[in-house]
Amino acid sequence: MRIFVPRDAAAKAVGAEAVAAAVRAEAAARGLPVELVRNGSRGMVWLEPLLEVETSEGRIAFGPVTAADVPALFDAGFGAHPKALGLTAEIPFLKKQTRFTFARVGLIDPLSLSEYQAQGGLAGLHKAIAMSPEAIVAEVADSGLRGRGGAGFPTGIKWKTVLGAEAAQKYVVCNADEGDSGTFADRMLMEGDPFTLIEGMAIAALAVGATRGYIYSRSEYPDANEVMGQAIAIARAAGVLGPDMLGSGRAFELELRVGAGAYVCGEETALLNSLEGKRGVVRAKPPIPALQGLFGQPTVVNNVLSLAAVPEILAQGAAAYVAHGVGRSRGTIPLQIAGNVRFGGLFETGFGITLGEIVNDIAGGTASGRPVKAVQVGGPLGAYHPVSDFGLPFSYEDFAGSGGLVGHAGLVVHDDSVDMLQMARFALEFCAIESCGKCTPCRIGAVRGVEVVDRIAAGDAAAIPLLTDLCQTMKLGSLCALGGFTPYPVLSALTHFPDDFATLQEAAE
C-alpha cells in the first residue's frame, strides 16, 4: 500500500509531520507493509494535511487529516470515513485546472529522479540537446512565455540577447527570492518538483551558451532549500548536471545560494549584487544584466516559474503552450489565492479567466461570509481591485489597462470590514522598511508617504493631493519596481474606496 503525505511547508505547518509519524506507527503496529511517500502539495491548502492512498481506480484523498484520525483510517481500510474526499483528481478545485508547470507537483516523490522521468521529465532536455541554441531560443520565443516573476518581459527576447553577446563566460540565474505577501508558487514548485527547475535551467544554459548557474533563494524557505539542495546533488550524481550533461559533451554546473531574505533582492540587479557578495542594492540600468550581469558577464535572470515552464514547452512544442491564454498573454499562470477566501491555494489555468471567476467560482468567496470589498492582485505592490473589476480577464494587458498589474499572480481577498486607508499605509510602510536606500524617491518618499496618510487619517483632507503628487514622484523617479510600484496599492485604494479616506475627515468637521 502506498500512502502519500505532503512534506510541503504549508502542509507541515498544519500537522503533516505528525500525520506521517502516525501512519508509520500505525502500519508498524498492525504489521502492514506501507510505503509512505512524502510528496508535494496538490495546492488545496484548506484540505492540508491531505493524505492520499493509491488504489486501482486512482488516488483516494482524505483531508484535512490529523494524527488522531489515522487509526480510524486504517480501521476503515481507507474507505468510508468522514474525512474521505473521493478520487483526488475529481476534486473540483483540482479538476478545473490546466496543470502545465505544476503537472507533477503532488503526484511524484520530489526526490525520485526515476519517478520524474516516468512522468515525462528530462524529455525537454533530451530534445534541447539535439537542437541548436538558436532553435531552442526560437522555440521559447514562439511559445510566448513571459517573465512570471512579475515583469512579464518576453523570455525568448532575453535569451536571444544573451545568446548574441560575446563572452568567455555566461551565467543562468534563477530568481527564487519569493518575497511577495500572498505568493508561494516558487516555494511549492521547488518543494514538489525540483527537477523541473533544474531541467529548465539546463535548457536555458544550452540555449545561451552558459556553463554555470545559480538558484538564489531565501533563508525563510528552509524546506525548499533542503529539497532543492538534495535534488541538485541527485542530478549531479546521475549526470544531468556536471561536465558532460546527459552525455552531450556540454557542461553545466548548478549551485544553490541562500540570501538573508531582503524583499529588494527579488529585483534582478540587487539579486546579482547579493550573489557577488555585495550589499543587495539595485544597479542603475543600462547596462542590462543580459549583457553585463553576474560578475559583469552576460546573464539570463529568470524567475522559478518561467524556467520551470521551459521543459514542457520544449517537450510538447511551442504550439502546445500557445494554445492556452489570450492575446499576448499566452500559456498558463499559477494563481496563488490567499486572504479571506473559503478555498485558498494554487490554481494553474490559462490566461483569460476573469477576476470574478477566480474569487467567486474557484476561491468560493470569502471565508467570513461577508461581501468581498477588494482584491489585491500582484503582491504587496499590486493594485486593489473593487468588485466592479470582476469582469476583468486575467492577462498582462487587461490588468495594465485597468491601472493594475499581474505581478507574480498572487491574489489576496478582503471582505467589507477592511480599512483601505490602513492598507494604503501598509504599502508605504512596507516600502520604507524594505527599501535598499539607493534612490531618494523610494527611500524618502515612502517615509513621507506614511506621514501623509497619517495626516489624512487624522482628518486633514488637504493632504490627499500631496499624497497623489508624492506617488507620482515615486512612480517616475524610483530606480526599481519597489519604489516605482508602491503607488499602485496606494492610489488604487484612494481611487476606488474614497470613503475610507474621507470618513475621519468628515467626523473631524
Salt bridges, closest charged atoms under 4 A:
ASP8 OD2 - ARG187 NH1 2.95
GLU17 OE2 - ARG38 NH2 2.55
GLU26 OE2 - ARG30 NE 2.88
GLU35 OE1 - ARG2 NE 3.20
GLU52 OE1 - ARG42 NH2 2.91
GLU52 OE2 - ARG59 NH1 3.92
GLU54 OE2 - ARG2 NH1 3.55
ASP69 OD2 - LYS83 NZ 2.65
ASP75 OD1 - ARG30 NH2 2.61
GLU90 OE1 - LYS95 NZ 2.81
GLU115 OE2 - ARG2 NH2 3.03
ASP177 OD1 - ARG218 NE 2.43
GLU178 OE2 - HIS408 NE2 3.05
ASP186 OD1 - HIS408 NE2 3.34
GLU191 OE1 - ARG187 NH1 2.92
ASP193 OD2 - ARG104 NE 3.22
GLU220 OE2 - ARG218 NH1 3.75
ASP223 OD1 - LYS12 NZ 2.53
GLU226 OE2 - ARG7 NH2 3.60
GLU253 OE1 - ARG236 NE 3.57
GLU255 OE2 - ARG212 NH2 2.52
GLU255 OE1 - ARG257 NH2 3.11
GLU268 OE2 - LYS285 NZ 3.03
GLU276 OE1 - LYS278 NZ 2.89
GLU276 OE2 - ARG283 NH2 3.02
GLU312 OE2 - ARG104 NH1 3.63
ASP389 OD2 - HIS385 ND1 2.87
GLU397 OE2 - ARG146 NH1 2.75
GLU397 OE2 - ARG328 NH1 3.38
ASP416 OD1 - ARG370 NE 2.68
GLU429 OE1 - ARG425 NH1 3.59
GLU451 OE2 - ARG448 NH1 3.02
ASP454 OD1 - ARG425 NE 2.63
ASP460 OD2 - ARG455 NH2 2.98
ASP500 OD2 - LYS373 NZ 2.73
